[in-house]
């Protein structure tokens, strides 16, 4: 059976993106691989073995077109309200907290935040299937 190990996104500025993911989600650089034309930065933390791979193409100056196919990454947290406040206090501008119900039953509480390159990240309260 396959095991999901990472997701890759292209970012324009390494330092800016790493700083965002460190501040927002407590990720740390697990490995940095520098090549002639690009750099790969793998970010992770003790919460999960899953990693986020940032690809930085050297010499690129224009923002990436995210297109219509990209949806979002998702992370779960134990205290959604505290995380929302922390991210707000850091000036990272999280969206409003939303409650998603079906037939009167809470399915999810979440908000979205956008990284410096325009990628959306859904921050979900640990509940139900979102552990």
Phi and psi in radians as a Rosetta constraint file:
Dihedral C 1 N 2 CA 2 C 2 CIRCULARHARMONIC -1.313 0.35
Dihedral N 2 CA 2 C 2 N 3 CIRCULARHARMONIC 2.611 0.35
Dihedral C 2 N 3 CA 3 C 3 CIRCULARHARMONIC -2.155 0.35
Dihedral N 3 CA 3 C 3 N 4 CIRCULARHARMONIC 2.154 0.35
Dihedral C 3 N 4 CA 4 C 4 CIRCULARHARMONIC -1.185 0.35
Dihedral N 4 CA 4 C 4 N 5 CIRCULARHARMONIC 2.289 0.35
Dihedral C 4 N 5 CA 5 C 5 CIRCULARHARMONIC -2.124 0.35
Dihedral N 5 CA 5 C 5 N 6 CIRCULARHARMONIC -0.535 0.35
Dihedral C 5 N 6 CA 6 C 6 CIRCULARHARMONIC -2.830 0.35
Dihedral N 6 CA 6 C 6 N 7 CIRCULARHARMONIC 2.878 0.35
Dihedral C 6 N 7 CA 7 C 7 CIRCULARHARMONIC -2.218 0.35
Dihedral N 7 CA 7 C 7 N 8 CIRCULARHARMONIC 2.481 0.35
Dihedral C 7 N 8 CA 8 C 8 CIRCULARHARMONIC -1.977 0.35
Dihedral N 8 CA 8 C 8 N 9 CIRCULARHARMONIC 2.399 0.35
Dihedral C 8 N 9 CA 9 C 9 CIRCULARHARMONIC -2.293 0.35
Dihedral N 9 CA 9 C 9 N 10 CIRCULARHARMONIC 2.593 0.35
Dihedral C 9 N 10 CA 10 C 10 CIRCULARHARMONIC -1.599 0.35
Dihedral N 10 CA 10 C 10 N 11 CIRCULARHARMONIC 2.309 0.35
Dihedral C 10 N 11 CA 11 C 11 CIRCULARHARMONIC -2.198 0.35
Dihedral N 11 CA 11 C 11 N 12 CIRCULARHARMONIC 2.696 0.35
Dihedral C 11 N 12 CA 12 C 12 CIRCULARHARMONIC -1.458 0.35
Dihedral N 12 CA 12 C 12 N 13 CIRCULARHARMONIC -0.751 0.35
Dihedral C 12 N 13 CA 13 C 13 CIRCULARHARMONIC -2.205 0.35
Dihedral N 13 CA 13 C 13 N 14 CIRCULARHARMONIC 2.006 0.35
Dihedral C 13 N 14 CA 14 C 14 CIRCULARHARMONIC -0.997 0.35
Dihedral N 14 CA 14 C 14 N 15 CIRCULARHARMONIC -0.924 0.35
Dihedral C 14 N 15 CA 15 C 15 CIRCULARHARMONIC -1.072 0.35
Dihedral N 15 CA 15 C 15 N 16 CIRCULARHARMONIC -0.778 0.35
Dihedral C 15 N 16 CA 16 C 16 CIRCULARHARMONIC -1.070 0.35
Dihedral N 16 CA 16 C 16 N 17 CIRCULARHARMONIC -0.786 0.35
Dihedral C 16 N 17 CA 17 C 17 CIRCULARHARMONIC -1.226 0.35
Dihedral N 17 CA 17 C 17 N 18 CIRCULARHARMONIC -0.782 0.35
Dihedral C 17 N 18 CA 18 C 18 CIRCULARHARMONIC -1.046 0.35
Dihedral N 18 CA 18 C 18 N 19 CIRCULARHARMONIC -0.762 0.35
Dihedral C 18 N 19 CA 19 C 19 CIRCULARHARMONIC -1.025 0.35
Dihedral N 19 CA 19 C 19 N 20 CIRCULARHARMONIC -0.762 0.35
Dihedral C 19 N 20 CA 20 C 20 CIRCULARHARMONIC -1.051 0.35
Dihedral N 20 CA 20 C 20 N 21 CIRCULARHARMONIC -0.888 0.35
Dihedral C 20 N 21 CA 21 C 21 CIRCULARHARMONIC -1.209 0.35
Dihedral N 21 CA 21 C 21 N 22 CIRCULARHARMONIC -0.525 0.35
Dihedral C 21 N 22 CA 22 C 22 CIRCULARHARMONIC -1.176 0.35
Dihedral N 22 CA 22 C 22 N 23 CIRCULARHARMONIC -0.864 0.35
Dihedral C 22 N 23 CA 23 C 23 CIRCULARHARMONIC -1.169 0.35
Dihedral N 23 CA 23 C 23 N 24 CIRCULARHARMONIC -0.825 0.35
Dihedral C 23 N 24 CA 24 C 24 CIRCULARHARMONIC -1.269 0.35
Dihedral N 24 CA 24 C 24 N 25 CIRCULARHARMONIC -0.713 0.35
Dihedral C 24 N 25 CA 25 C 25 CIRCULARHARMONIC -2.242 0.35
Dihedral N 25 CA 25 C 25 N 26 CIRCULARHARMONIC 0.128 0.35
Dihedral C 25 N 26 CA 26 C 26 CIRCULARHARMONIC 1.159 0.35
Dihedral N 26 CA 26 C 26 N 27 CIRCULARHARMONIC 0.397 0.35
Dihedral C 26 N 27 CA 27 C 27 CIRCULARHARMONIC -1.347 0.35
Dihedral N 27 CA 27 C 27 N 28 CIRCULARHARMONIC 2.652 0.35
Dihedral C 27 N 28 CA 28 C 28 CIRCULARHARMONIC -2.231 0.35
Dihedral N 28 CA 28 C 28 N 29 CIRCULARHARMONIC 2.742 0.35
Dihedral C 28 N 29 CA 29 C 29 CIRCULARHARMONIC -1.245 0.35
Dihedral N 29 CA 29 C 29 N 30 CIRCULARHARMONIC 2.006 0.35
Dihedral C 29 N 30 CA 30 C 30 CIRCULARHARMONIC -1.493 0.35
Dihedral N 30 CA 30 C 30 N 31 CIRCULARHARMONIC -0.611 0.35
Dihedral C 30 N 31 CA 31 C 31 CIRCULARHARMONIC -2.823 0.35
Dihedral N 31 CA 31 C 31 N 32 CIRCULARHARMONIC 2.548 0.35
Dihedral C 31 N 32 CA 32 C 32 CIRCULARHARMONIC -2.275 0.35
Dihedral N 32 CA 32 C 32 N 33 CIRCULARHARMONIC 2.126 0.35
Dihedral C 32 N 33 CA 33 C 33 CIRCULARHARMONIC -2.053 0.35
Dihedral N 33 CA 33 C 33 N 34 CIRCULARHARMONIC 2.008 0.35
Dihedral C 33 N 34 CA 34 C 34 CIRCULARHARMONIC -1.760 0.35
Dihedral N 34 CA 34 C 34 N 35 CIRCULARHARMONIC 2.226 0.35
Dihedral C 34 N 35 CA 35 C 35 CIRCULARHARMONIC -2.101 0.35
Dihedral N 35 CA 35 C 35 N 36 CIRCULARHARMONIC 3.043 0.35
Dihedral C 35 N 36 CA 36 C 36 CIRCULARHARMONIC -1.047 0.35
Dihedral N 36 CA 36 C 36 N 37 CIRCULARHARMONIC -0.755 0.35
Dihedral C 36 N 37 CA 37 C 37 CIRCULARHARMONIC -1.945 0.35
Dihedral N 37 CA 37 C 37 N 38 CIRCULARHARMONIC -0.089 0.35
Dihedral C 37 N 38 CA 38 C 38 CIRCULARHARMONIC -2.752 0.35
Dihedral N 38 CA 38 C 38 N 39 CIRCULARHARMONIC 2.868 0.35
Dihedral C 38 N 39 CA 39 C 39 CIRCULARHARMONIC -2.258 0.35
Dihedral N 39 CA 39 C 39 N 40 CIRCULARHARMONIC 2.420 0.35
Dihedral C 39 N 40 CA 40 C 40 CIRCULARHARMONIC -1.924 0.35
Dihedral N 40 CA 40 C 40 N 41 CIRCULARHARMONIC 2.270 0.35
Dihedral C 40 N 41 CA 41 C 41 CIRCULARHARMONIC -2.173 0.35
Dihedral N 41 CA 41 C 41 N 42 CIRCULARHARMONIC 2.067 0.35
Dihedral C 41 N 42 CA 42 C 42 CIRCULARHARMONIC -1.732 0.35
Dihedral N 42 CA 42 C 42 N 43 CIRCULARHARMONIC 2.190 0.35
Dihedral C 42 N 43 CA 43 C 43 CIRCULARHARMONIC -1.999 0.35
Dihedral N 43 CA 43 C 43 N 44 CIRCULARHARMONIC 2.449 0.35
Dihedral C 43 N 44 CA 44 C 44 CIRCULARHARMONIC -2.777 0.35
Dihedral N 44 CA 44 C 44 N 45 CIRCULARHARMONIC 3.062 0.35
Dihedral C 44 N 45 CA 45 C 45 CIRCULARHARMONIC -2.610 0.35
Dihedral N 45 CA 45 C 45 N 46 CIRCULARHARMONIC 3.120 0.35
Dihedral C 45 N 46 CA 46 C 46 CIRCULARHARMONIC -1.247 0.35
Dihedral N 46 CA 46 C 46 N 47 CIRCULARHARMONIC -0.203 0.35
Dihedral C 46 N 47 CA 47 C 47 CIRCULARHARMONIC -1.223 0.35
Dihedral N 47 CA 47 C 47 N 48 CIRCULARHARMONIC -0.486 0.35
Dihedral C 47 N 48 CA 48 C 48 CIRCULARHARMONIC -2.736 0.35
Dihedral N 48 CA 48 C 48 N 49 CIRCULARHARMONIC 2.658 0.35
Dihedral C 48 N 49 CA 49 C 49 CIRCULARHARMONIC -1.372 0.35
Dihedral N 49 CA 49 C 49 N 50 CIRCULARHARMONIC -0.289 0.35
Dihedral C 49 N 50 CA 50 C 50 CIRCULARHARMONIC -1.146 0.35
Dihedral N 50 CA 50 C 50 N 51 CIRCULARHARMONIC 2.416 0.35
Dihedral C 50 N 51 CA 51 C 51 CIRCULARHARMONIC -2.094 0.35
Dihedral N 51 CA 51 C 51 N 52 CIRCULARHARMONIC 2.700 0.35
Dihedral C 51 N 52 CA 52 C 52 CIRCULARHARMONIC -1.833 0.35
Dihedral N 52 CA 52 C 52 N 53 CIRCULARHARMONIC 2.160 0.35
Dihedral C 52 N 53 CA 53 C 53 CIRCULARHARMONIC -1.763 0.35
Dihedral N 53 CA 53 C 53 N 54 CIRCULARHARMONIC 2.094 0.35
Dihedral C 53 N 54 CA 54 C 54 CIRCULARHARMONIC -1.693 0.35
Dihedral N 54 CA 54 C 54 N 55 CIRCULARHARMONIC 2.218 0.35
Dihedral C 54 N 55 CA 55 C 55 CIRCULARHARMONIC -1.884 0.35
Dihedral N 55 CA 55 C 55 N 56 CIRCULARHARMONIC 2.143 0.35
Dihedral C 55 N 56 CA 56 C 56 CIRCULARHARMONIC -1.977 0.35
Dihedral N 56 CA 56 C 56 N 57 CIRCULARHARMONIC 1.902 0.35
Dihedral C 56 N 57 CA 57 C 57 CIRCULARHARMONIC -1.479 0.35
Dihedral N 57 CA 57 C 57 N 58 CIRCULARHARMONIC 2.050 0.35
Dihedral C 57 N 58 CA 58 C 58 CIRCULARHARMONIC -1.136 0.35
Dihedral N 58 CA 58 C 58 N 59 CIRCULARHARMONIC 2.435 0.35
Dihedral C 58 N 59 CA 59 C 59 CIRCULARHARMONIC 1.521 0.35
Dihedral N 59 CA 59 C 59 N 60 CIRCULARHARMONIC -0.169 0.35
Dihedral C 59 N 60 CA 60 C 60 CIRCULARHARMONIC -1.338 0.35
Dihedral N 60 CA 60 C 60 N 61 CIRCULARHARMONIC 2.317 0.35
Dihedral C 60 N 61 CA 61 C 61 CIRCULARHARMONIC -2.062 0.35
Dihedral N 61 CA 61 C 61 N 62 CIRCULARHARMONIC -0.385 0.35
Dihedral C 61 N 62 CA 62 C 62 CIRCULARHARMONIC -1.646 0.35
Dihedral N 62 CA 62 C 62 N 63 CIRCULARHARMONIC 2.574 0.35
Dihedral C 62 N 63 CA 63 C 63 CIRCULARHARMONIC -1.089 0.35
Dihedral N 63 CA 63 C 63 N 64 CIRCULARHARMONIC 2.651 0.35
Dihedral C 63 N 64 CA 64 C 64 CIRCULARHARMONIC -1.345 0.35
Dihedral N 64 CA 64 C 64 N 65 CIRCULARHARMONIC 2.528 0.35
Dihedral C 64 N 65 CA 65 C 65 CIRCULARHARMONIC -1.477 0.35
Dihedral N 65 CA 65 C 65 N 66 CIRCULARHARMONIC 1.973 0.35
Dihedral C 65 N 66 CA 66 C 66 CIRCULARHARMONIC -1.309 0.35
Dihedral N 66 CA 66 C 66 N 67 CIRCULARHARMONIC -0.271 0.35
Dihedral C 66 N 67 CA 67 C 67 CIRCULARHARMONIC 1.171 0.35
Dihedral N 67 CA 67 C 67 N 68 CIRCULARHARMONIC -2.883 0.35
Dihedral C 67 N 68 CA 68 C 68 CIRCULARHARMONIC -1.879 0.35
Dihedral N 68 CA 68 C 68 N 69 CIRCULARHARMONIC -0.001 0.35
Dihedral C 68 N 69 CA 69 C 69 CIRCULARHARMONIC -1.556 0.35
Dihedral N 69 CA 69 C 69 N 70 CIRCULARHARMONIC -0.484 0.35
Dihedral C 69 N 70 CA 70 C 70 CIRCULARHARMONIC -1.293 0.35
Dihedral N 70 CA 70 C 70 N 71 CIRCULARHARMONIC 2.358 0.35
Dihedral C 70 N 71 CA 71 C 71 CIRCULARHARMONIC -1.830 0.35
Dihedral N 71 CA 71 C 71 N 72 CIRCULARHARMONIC -1.398 0.35
Dihedral C 71 N 72 CA 72 C 72 CIRCULARHARMONIC -3.000 0.35
Dihedral N 72 CA 72 C 72 N 73 CIRCULARHARMONIC 2.814 0.35
Dihedral C 72 N 73 CA 73 C 73 CIRCULARHARMONIC -1.605 0.35
Dihedral N 73 CA 73 C 73 N 74 CIRCULARHARMONIC 2.805 0.35
Dihedral C 73 N 74 CA 74 C 74 CIRCULARHARMONIC -2.384 0.35
Dihedral N 74 CA 74 C 74 N 75 CIRCULARHARMONIC 2.448 0.35
Dihedral C 74 N 75 CA 75 C 75 CIRCULARHARMONIC -2.258 0.35
Dihedral N 75 CA 75 C 75 N 76 CIRCULARHARMONIC 2.699 0.35
Dihedral C 75 N 76 CA 76 C 76 CIRCULARHARMONIC -2.036 0.35
Dihedral N 76 CA 76 C 76 N 77 CIRCULARHARMONIC 2.577 0.35
Dihedral C 76 N 77 CA 77 C 77 CIRCULARHARMONIC -2.334 0.35
Dihedral N 77 CA 77 C 77 N 78 CIRCULARHARMONIC 2.696 0.35
Dihedral C 77 N 78 CA 78 C 78 CIRCULARHARMONIC -1.380 0.35
Dihedral N 78 CA 78 C 78 N 79 CIRCULARHARMONIC -0.520 0.35
Dihedral C 78 N 79 CA 79 C 79 CIRCULARHARMONIC -2.257 0.35
Dihedral N 79 CA 79 C 79 N 80 CIRCULARHARMONIC 1.604 0.35
Dihedral C 79 N 80 CA 80 C 80 CIRCULARHARMONIC -1.073 0.35
Dihedral N 80 CA 80 C 80 N 81 CIRCULARHARMONIC -0.748 0.35
Dihedral C 80 N 81 CA 81 C 81 CIRCULARHARMONIC -1.114 0.35
Dihedral N 81 CA 81 C 81 N 82 CIRCULARHARMONIC -0.730 0.35
Dihedral C 81 N 82 CA 82 C 82 CIRCULARHARMONIC -1.152 0.35
Dihedral N 82 CA 82 C 82 N 83 CIRCULARHARMONIC -0.700 0.35
Dihedral C 82 N 83 CA 83 C 83 CIRCULARHARMONIC -1.151 0.35
Dihedral N 83 CA 83 C 83 N 84 CIRCULARHARMONIC -0.713 0.35
Dihedral C 83 N 84 CA 84 C 84 CIRCULARHARMONIC -1.052 0.35
Dihedral N 84 CA 84 C 84 N 85 CIRCULARHARMONIC -0.785 0.35
Dihedral C 84 N 85 CA 85 C 85 CIRCULARHARMONIC -1.120 0.35
Dihedral N 85 CA 85 C 85 N 86 CIRCULARHARMONIC -0.774 0.35
Dihedral C 85 N 86 CA 86 C 86 CIRCULARHARMONIC -1.051 0.35
Dihedral N 86 CA 86 C 86 N 87 CIRCULARHARMONIC -0.796 0.35
Dihedral C 86 N 87 CA 87 C 87 CIRCULARHARMONIC -1.164 0.35
Dihedral N 87 CA 87 C 87 N 88 CIRCULARHARMONIC -0.640 0.35
Dihedral C 87 N 88 CA 88 C 88 CIRCULARHARMONIC -1.118 0.35
Dihedral N 88 CA 88 C 88 N 89 CIRCULARHARMONIC -0.800 0.35
Dihedral C 88 N 89 CA 89 C 89 CIRCULARHARMONIC -1.082 0.35
Dihedral N 89 CA 89 C 89 N 90 CIRCULARHARMONIC -0.526 0.35
Dihedral C 89 N 90 CA 90 C 90 CIRCULARHARMONIC -1.355 0.35
Dihedral N 90 CA 90 C 90 N 91 CIRCULARHARMONIC -0.118 0.35
Dihedral C 90 N 91 CA 91 C 91 CIRCULARHARMONIC 1.365 0.35
Dihedral N 91 CA 91 C 91 N 92 CIRCULARHARMONIC 0.406 0.35
Dihedral C 91 N 92 CA 92 C 92 CIRCULARHARMONIC -1.605 0.35
Dihedral N 92 CA 92 C 92 N 93 CIRCULARHARMONIC 0.025 0.35
Dihedral C 92 N 93 CA 93 C 93 CIRCULARHARMONIC 0.961 0.35
Dihedral N 93 CA 93 C 93 N 94 CIRCULARHARMONIC 0.994 0.35
Dihedral C 93 N 94 CA 94 C 94 CIRCULARHARMONIC -1.164 0.35
Dihedral N 94 CA 94 C 94 N 95 CIRCULARHARMONIC 2.675 0.35
Dihedral C 94 N 95 CA 95 C 95 CIRCULARHARMONIC -1.288 0.35
Dihedral N 95 CA 95 C 95 N 96 CIRCULARHARMONIC 3.122 0.35
Dihedral C 95 N 96 CA 96 C 96 CIRCULARHARMONIC -1.253 0.35
Dihedral N 96 CA 96 C 96 N 97 CIRCULARHARMONIC 2.673 0.35
Dihedral C 96 N 97 CA 97 C 97 CIRCULARHARMONIC -1.308 0.35
Dihedral N 97 CA 97 C 97 N 98 CIRCULARHARMONIC 2.325 0.35
Dihedral C 97 N 98 CA 98 C 98 CIRCULARHARMONIC -2.087 0.35
Dihedral N 98 CA 98 C 98 N 99 CIRCULARHARMONIC 2.442 0.35
Dihedral C 98 N 99 CA 99 C 99 CIRCULARHARMONIC -1.855 0.35
Dihedral N 99 CA 99 C 99 N 100 CIRCULARHARMONIC 2.227 0.35
Dihedral C 99 N 100 CA 100 C 100 CIRCULARHARMONIC -1.930 0.35
Dihedral N 100 CA 100 C 100 N 101 CIRCULARHARMONIC 1.971 0.35
Dihedral C 100 N 101 CA 101 C 101 CIRCULARHARMONIC -2.049 0.35
Dihedral N 101 CA 101 C 101 N 102 CIRCULARHARMONIC 2.692 0.35
Dihedral C 101 N 102 CA 102 C 102 CIRCULARHARMONIC -2.440 0.35
Dihedral N 102 CA 102 C 102 N 103 CIRCULARHARMONIC 2.147 0.35
Dihedral C 102 N 103 CA 103 C 103 CIRCULARHARMONIC 0.930 0.35
Dihedral N 103 CA 103 C 103 N 104 CIRCULARHARMONIC 0.692 0.35
Dihedral C 103 N 104 CA 104 C 104 CIRCULARHARMONIC 1.353 0.35
Dihedral N 104 CA 104 C 104 N 105 CIRCULARHARMONIC 0.079 0.35
Dihedral C 104 N 105 CA 105 C 105 CIRCULARHARMONIC -1.904 0.35
Dihedral N 105 CA 105 C 105 N 106 CIRCULARHARMONIC 2.289 0.35
Dihedral C 105 N 106 CA 106 C 106 CIRCULARHARMONIC -1.185 0.35
Dihedral N 106 CA 106 C 106 N 107 CIRCULARHARMONIC 2.094 0.35
Dihedral C 106 N 107 CA 107 C 107 CIRCULARHARMONIC -1.633 0.35
Dihedral N 107 CA 107 C 107 N 108 CIRCULARHARMONIC -0.701 0.35
Dihedral C 107 N 108 CA 108 C 108 CIRCULARHARMONIC -2.826 0.35
Dihedral N 108 CA 108 C 108 N 109 CIRCULARHARMONIC 2.591 0.35
Dihedral C 108 N 109 CA 109 C 109 CIRCULARHARMONIC -2.071 0.35
Dihedral N 109 CA 109 C 109 N 110 CIRCULARHARMONIC 2.323 0.35
Dihedral C 109 N 110 CA 110 C 110 CIRCULARHARMONIC -2.815 0.35
Dihedral N 110 CA 110 C 110 N 111 CIRCULARHARMONIC 2.939 0.35
Dihedral C 110 N 111 CA 111 C 111 CIRCULARHARMONIC -2.558 0.35
Dihedral N 111 CA 111 C 111 N 112 CIRCULARHARMONIC 2.881 0.35
Dihedral C 111 N 112 CA 112 C 112 CIRCULARHARMONIC -1.943 0.35
Dihedral N 112 CA 112 C 112 N 113 CIRCULARHARMONIC 2.627 0.35
Dihedral C 112 N 113 CA 113 C 113 CIRCULARHARMONIC -2.377 0.35
Dihedral N 113 CA 113 C 113 N 114 CIRCULARHARMONIC 2.640 0.35
Dihedral C 113 N 114 CA 114 C 114 CIRCULARHARMONIC -2.016 0.35
Dihedral N 114 CA 114 C 114 N 115 CIRCULARHARMONIC 2.305 0.35
Dihedral C 114 N 115 CA 115 C 115 CIRCULARHARMONIC -1.379 0.35
Dihedral N 115 CA 115 C 115 N 116 CIRCULARHARMONIC 3.042 0.35
Dihedral C 115 N 116 CA 116 C 116 CIRCULARHARMONIC -1.062 0.35
Dihedral N 116 CA 116 C 116 N 117 CIRCULARHARMONIC -0.353 0.35
Dihedral C 116 N 117 CA 117 C 117 CIRCULARHARMONIC -1.710 0.35
Dihedral N 117 CA 117 C 117 N 118 CIRCULARHARMONIC 0.068 0.35
Dihedral C 117 N 118 CA 118 C 118 CIRCULARHARMONIC 1.660 0.35
Dihedral N 118 CA 118 C 118 N 119 CIRCULARHARMONIC 0.071 0.35
Dihedral C 118 N 119 CA 119 C 119 CIRCULARHARMONIC -1.322 0.35
Dihedral N 119 CA 119 C 119 N 120 CIRCULARHARMONIC 2.359 0.35
Dihedral C 119 N 120 CA 120 C 120 CIRCULARHARMONIC -1.533 0.35
Dihedral N 120 CA 120 C 120 N 121 CIRCULARHARMONIC 2.409 0.35
Dihedral C 120 N 121 CA 121 C 121 CIRCULARHARMONIC -2.204 0.35
Dihedral N 121 CA 121 C 121 N 122 CIRCULARHARMONIC 2.200 0.35
Dihedral C 121 N 122 CA 122 C 122 CIRCULARHARMONIC -1.600 0.35
Dihedral N 122 CA 122 C 122 N 123 CIRCULARHARMONIC 2.238 0.35
Dihedral C 122 N 123 CA 123 C 123 CIRCULARHARMONIC -1.914 0.35
Dihedral N 123 CA 123 C 123 N 124 CIRCULARHARMONIC 1.975 0.35
Dihedral C 123 N 124 CA 124 C 124 CIRCULARHARMONIC -1.910 0.35
Dihedral N 124 CA 124 C 124 N 125 CIRCULARHARMONIC 2.499 0.35
Dihedral C 124 N 125 CA 125 C 125 CIRCULARHARMONIC -1.223 0.35
Dihedral N 125 CA 125 C 125 N 126 CIRCULARHARMONIC 2.408 0.35
Dihedral C 125 N 126 CA 126 C 126 CIRCULARHARMONIC -1.143 0.35
Dihedral N 126 CA 126 C 126 N 127 CIRCULARHARMONIC 1.994 0.35
Dihedral C 126 N 127 CA 127 C 127 CIRCULARHARMONIC -2.936 0.35
Dihedral N 127 CA 127 C 127 N 128 CIRCULARHARMONIC 2.426 0.35
Dihedral C 127 N 128 CA 128 C 128 CIRCULARHARMONIC 1.012 0.35
Dihedral N 128 CA 128 C 128 N 129 CIRCULARHARMONIC -2.171 0.35
Dihedral C 128 N 129 CA 129 C 129 CIRCULARHARMONIC -1.380 0.35
Dihedral N 129 CA 129 C 129 N 130 CIRCULARHARMONIC -0.173 0.35
Dihedral C 129 N 130 CA 130 C 130 CIRCULARHARMONIC -1.710 0.35
Dihedral N 130 CA 130 C 130 N 131 CIRCULARHARMONIC 1.376 0.35
